[in-house]
């Protein structure tokens, strides 16, 4: 769904983000968006599933130039930069910090930078890769760390073949269902063709002949359920998730109302 900007700050951020990388600058190097006030910063963060902002107390510090250099090496993530005292105060920044904001669990992760110490490109890249959880996150050994570090403790995995001609339509429906459970369940894609993912399939006692399939998992107690699918639909995903949430709620406190998402489709 396309997000419509309603305020001046939102319009400004949207216009900047739609420009080609490095517009107005020499060459095609990717540049962070300069965020000079709280309104623009909030709009920038809200406009993407995942956004990274470098908060720096002094614009002339070497760390700022290093941040510019590192930004150019990472694709598919919007980067912002702020040295505004107003913005730093709003986000409770007291030391140079790179923060990643994600919509899927309304979470923020910080990487603090020691003053005068050179930024580690490998550490920076890994920090982004681990924490860039999306509405649907593709599973790999790096994103697995971020998934298990999230405060959302129920994960739904879709095991499917990404080379299948049905993949695009399946993902469209899976993404739509993910929006219904934002903050309750993390949606994960597991490509059955990737070497190593067979171990994840084995954990859920699934075979390739049963795919596509859903597996839901509660990380604290490892309770799980599996559903082979003939067809991936919003209704199938929603019913499967609601049934699991209802069972968990009844086990934890039978007196509580069912914690299920009820949406008319």
N, C-alpha and C positions, 0 to 999 in steps of 0.2 A: 504494500500500500504506500502510495506516495505521500510524504509528509508535507503539509502546507504550512508555510511560515506566516505568522500573524503579527509579529512585532518587528520594529525596526532592526533590533539586534539579530533576530532570527533571519530576516531577509538578508542582512549583511553577511552573516555566516554562510547562508545557503549560496549566495552569489560567489563568495570566495571559494567555497568547496567545489563549485561546478567548473571553475576555471581549470585549464590544463595545468599540469604540474609545472611550476616554475614560470607561470605566466607573468610577463613583465620583467623577468630577470634574464640574465645571460644564460644560454644553454637550456637544456631540458631537465636539469636536476630537480628532483622533488623538493619542495620547500614546505616548512611548517607554516600554518596559518597564524598570523600575529593576532593575539587576543588581548585587547587593551582595556576591556571592562568586563564586569561580572555578567551582564546580560548577553553579550556576544559569546562569552565562554560557555555559559549554560546552554545557549542555542547550539553551539558547535558540538558539545558533548551529546546533546539530545538528538542530533540529526543522524547519528550513526549507531549501528549495533555495538561497535567497539570504537573507542576514540582514545588517543594517547595525547597527553598534554605535558610539556616540559615547563615546570615552574622554576624560574630562576630569580634570585634576589637582585642580581646586578647584570645588566645587559652586556657589559664589556668583558665579562669573565670568559676564560678559555673554554669552560664547560659549555657555554652557549654555542660556540663555534663547533665544538665536538658533537653537540646534539644535532646541529644542522647537517653535519657530515654523516652521522648515523642514520638520520631520517631518510636520506637518499638511498639507503641500502635495503629498506624494508618496504614492500609493496602491500597494497590491499588494506592498509590501515590509515585513516586520516590522522595527521599530527598537527597539534597546535603548540604555540609557544607564548608564554606570558611572563613579563617581568613587572607587571602592574602591582603595586602594593595593595590596591583594592582587591584584586583577584586573589592574590596570595593569602590575604587575610580571610577572604570568604571561604577558601578551601583549607584553612588552618595549616598553611605551609610555613614552616619556620626554618627549613633548610632546603637547599636546592633538591628538587624532587621530580622524578618522572612518574606520572600517574596514568594508569590505564583504567578507563571507565567502560563498563559493559552493561548493556540493557537487560540481558537475559536474567540476571539475578540482582540487578540494581546494585552492583558491587564496585568497589574501587580498590585497586592494588597499587601500592607505592614502592618505588625504588629510590631510596635516598642516596644522594651523591655527596661524598666527603669533599669538603672545600679544598681545592688545590690538587685533588687527586684526579689523574686522567681517567676518563670513562672507559670501561672495558666493553669493547664492541661485542664480544661473544656473550658476556653477561647480559648486556642490554637486549640483544637479539633473543636470547633464551627467555628473558623476562617477558617479552612481548608474546612469543610463541606459546608459552605456558599459560598465560592469562587471557589470551584473546578468545574467550568463550563466546559463542554466538547463539542465536536462537536454535540453530542446528549446527553442532560442532562435529567435524569429522574426527574420528578416533585415530590416534597414533600414540606412540610412547610418550611424546612430549605433552600433547593436549590432555592425556590421561592424568598427568600431575595436576593440572589446573582443575579438571573435573572433580577429582577427589578432594581438592582444597576448597571447593565451593561450599557455601553454607547450605546450598540446596542438596539434600541427601538422597533424593530419588532420581535415578537415571533411567531413561528409556532409550534402548538401542534398536535401531533399524538395521538389520543385516540384509544387504542387497548387493547386486552386481551393478557397479557403476557403468559398465559397458552395455548394459541392457537397453533396448530401445524404449522401454517403459520408465527408465530412470528419471528423466526430467519430470514427467507427470507425477511419479511417486514422490519426488522431492517437493514438488509444489504442494501436494496434499499434506505431506509430513510437516512442512514449514507452517502451513495454515493451522494445523493442529497444535504445533508448538506454541503459537501465540495464545492459545486458550489456557495453557498451563504455565505461563511465565511466572517465575518465582516459586513454583511448586515442584516442577520436574524439569531436569535438564535433558534435552533431546540430542541424541548422538547418532551419527551415521557411521556404520562399520562396513567398509567395502570388502566383500567376500573374496575379491581377487588379489588383495594385498597380502603378500607373504608375511606371516606372523599373526594375522588376524584369525587364522584357523584356531589359535590357542584361545582366543576370546569365544569363538563359536563352541569349542570343546567345553569351556567352562559352563556354558548354558546347555550343553548336551544337544547341540544343533548340528545338522548335516547340511551340506550344500543343496541336497535334494529337497530340503524343507523350506528353502528360501523363496521369496522374501519372508522374513519373520521378525517379530517384535520380541524383545526381552526387557523386562523391567526389573530394577535392582535397587534395594534399599541398603546404602553403604554401611550403616552402623551394625546391623545384624545379618546382612547378606541375604535377607529374604528376597525371593525372586519369583518370577512367573514368566512363561514363554508362550507365544502365540504364533504359529506358522500362519501365513496369510496367502490366500489366493489372490487377493487384491488389496492394495494399500489405499485406504480411504480415510477421510477425516472422521467419519462415524466409527469405523473399526478402532482407530487409534484412541479416540475419545472414550469409547466404551471400555476398552482395555485399561486405560489409565484410571478412569473413575472407579472401576471395580477394585483395582489394587488400592487406591486411596481409601475407599470405604472399608476394606478389610483391615488396613493399618489403623484406621481411626477406631474401629470397634475393638481391636486388640488392645490399643493403648488406653482407651477410656470408652467403654460401651455406652456411657451416658451422653457422650458428645454427639452433636448432629453430624451427619455425614459430610466429610470435607471433600466434596466433589464439585467439579465444574459443570454447571448446568447452562448450556447455551443452545438456543434454538438454531438449527442449521437450515 
